Amino acid sequence: MTRLSVEMLAADAPEPITSAGHAQLGIAVLVGIAVIVVLITKFKLHAFLSLTLGTLVLGAVAGAPLDKVITSFTTGLGTTVAGVGVLIALGAILGKMLADSGGADQIVDTILEKAGGRSMPWAMVLIASVIGLPLFFEVGVVLLIPVVLMVAKRGNYSLMRIGIPALAGLSVMHGLVPPHPGPLVAIDAVDANLGVTLALGVLVAIPTVIIAGPVFSRYAARWVDVPAPDRMIPQRASEELEKRPGFGPTLATILLPVVLMLSKALVDIVIDDPENLTQRVFDVVGSPMIALLAAVLVGIFTLLRPAGFGRDRLSPLVEKGLAPIAGILLIVGAGGGFKQTLIDSGVGQMVLDISKDWSIPALLLAWLIAVAIRLATGSATVATISAAGLVAPLAEGMSTGETALLVLAIGAGSLFFSHVNDAGFWLVKEYFGLDVPQTIKTWSLMETIISVVAGGIVLLLSLVI
């Protein structure tokens, strides 16, 4: 939520929705999160319904009037969807264009032609990081699985030596680098600068993905030595196409929104004059919505046309790209509603009041809160959204760089130790043909390394920013 939105909400409801004490609010938070966890893990209820019910329980335990709890929830849901819904939709469309046109396969095949032997894990990191920029983690996994399995089988590589770097690249992009939903919502919640967060996110992501990917994969391959399962090698999209887009245009299309957003951040730093025409132009073209929209429009000519897609195939492609994100939008929206209820009930202020007496730095506190919610709910997105709502008051008075690092600390914490309550855990397990202990020794440990390394780098950056 932007600062303007917070001020508008405060004008309508200047008093908190409850005047409960810190003890009661703390119990309310624990009970609310516990309800969400139990509903998701025990009763397998959809995260959207779980977050909605958990919000109502939070308000009830906190002693808040039900009508005000509902108002806070719907306000937060609407504001969150308004802020990131369009971006998620555009990202899904771009990802669908990339997959169906064969552009993703073109990038993969081109890089693999130049790689071999010891450089193959590094090539997989590069592929996953590039492909992962516009795609959700689950979509990226499905897209890269055929490549990982075929490379492992064709080159007689250990599956973990190839698979872990690819998963690390996708996961780091998902948790730390906008325009992915989690980082975007956290940026919105603490009023961080998107361009600065993107630049610092890439800076943190590079050493993190190296350590959690190629370096860790050496040990993972020793602990879990399994062959690529033949039954999980699906047909690639480009096998049904007579032609596909070139490597250069495809890569340029993927990187276009990142370049535009980084350019806006650079112009803001160099010029720093809101009335300057150049800065105003870049404020528009470098906004996330325009940047992603530009990539989608450019993709029509650089991805779809070269693949032989006519006008009649554009609309069905967009519809297919949008269909899978309905659940994601609802979960993100409900998470925003839960976050707003935390803020309006005074929980955020409670965290601020309590943390004043602690010697724990704000960034470490944000990381720890995100870790706790991640372990409890299994969802990196829910952990990011909920933690952002809890620590939003800590952003008051922070500099632009510090608020960006706060977002990255939350994102790093949200990736900690994926286990049986995370859909990604089962996705990796089934695709790679692993059992539960093997998945924990590889995937879960990799996620933990990403979280700890990224969190440590964020803390180190805070010493100089």
ABEGO torsion letter per residue (X at the ends): XBAAAAAAAAAABABBABABBAAAAAAAAAAAAAAAAAAAAAAGBBAAAAAAAAAAAAAAAAGBBAAAAAAAAAAAAAAAAAAAAAAAAAAAAAAAAAAAAGAAAAAAAAAAAABEEAAAAAAAAAAAAAAAAABBAAAAAAAAAAAAAAAAAAAGBBAAAAAAAAAAAAAAAAAABOABAAAAAAAAAAGBBAAAAAAAAAAAAAAAAAAABAAAAAAAAAABBBBBBAAABBBBAAAABABBBBAAAAAAAAAAAAAAAAAAAAAAAAAGBAABAAAAAAAAAABAAAAAAAAAAAAAAAAAAAAGBBAAAAAAAAAAAAAAAAAAAAAAAAAAAAAAAAAAAGAAAAAAAAAAABABBAAAAAAAAAAAAAAAAGBAAAAAAAAAAAAAAAABGBBAAAAAAAAAAAAAAAABGBBAABAAAAAAAAAAGBBAAAAAAAAAAAAAAAAAAAAAAAAAAAAAX
